Amino acid sequence: MSASDSSTLLDVVAIDGPAGAGKSTIAKAVAFRLGWAHLDTGSMYRAVTLWFLDQDVALGDARAIDEALGRIHLRCGGSGRVWLDDAEVTEHLRAARVEALVSEVAAIPSVRRSMRDLQRAQAEHGPLVVEGRDMTSVVFPDARWKFYVDASARERARRRRGDIELQRGSDADLPSLDDVQRDLEERDRLDSTRADSPLRRVDAATYLDTTGVGIDEAVAWIVDLVEEDLTRDPEEGTE
Ligand code: DC
């Protein structure tokens, strides 16, 4: 992970981890502090899921999937904002119907191939903070900084329930903490047991457990590390 490993490493901070571990919050804040672009790859899989739902694509029909992937115009902005065919769909990405299907869509190899190409293309435009499930293992094994962000299942469920409350309002009929935790654990099981690019912790990734730790601390730690590496090795840095 040191800056002096190789000049072929990309100026990419790659973050993986299970649902609700704090990846998005950390990635967003790190990107902001460094002045780098941020890419939330979970949003990309959610957008494809929304597209398939709206186009009535049967997930068992490989030809229909390829055809739909050929027609999709997906554009990502910072902070997880996504556009499909120039219409912003960000606020629809966490709808229950998307939540229910996204792990299944994310397990389809042709979908992954197509997202992988878009993700790698993004890193060609400049330094990037990217988060997902296979960033450190498959998409950016040549990232200069790699992290695996984790937290206990209970803590992750608490955070995810907080997000749902923020989106739906505290008066809404919110799921119980137990239900949210069960859904998260099922999502993790699907994401880490699929054949193509499962969630896994690579040796080169620094493990960060955010249970009971302020996210700010994790952000400051990552930013310090990146800045230190860039200062130590300025010819490889980004100006
Ligand atoms: O991080 P998230 O909850 O928004 O991710 C949504 C889904 O997409 C989740 O099932 C994991 C999957 N995903 C993936 O398979 N690979 C990624 N790089 C990012 C997300």
Residues whose N, C-alpha, C, O or C-beta is under 5 A from the ligand:
A	BS01	DC	A19 T41 G42 S43 Y45 V102 S103 A106 E131 G132 R133 D134 D191
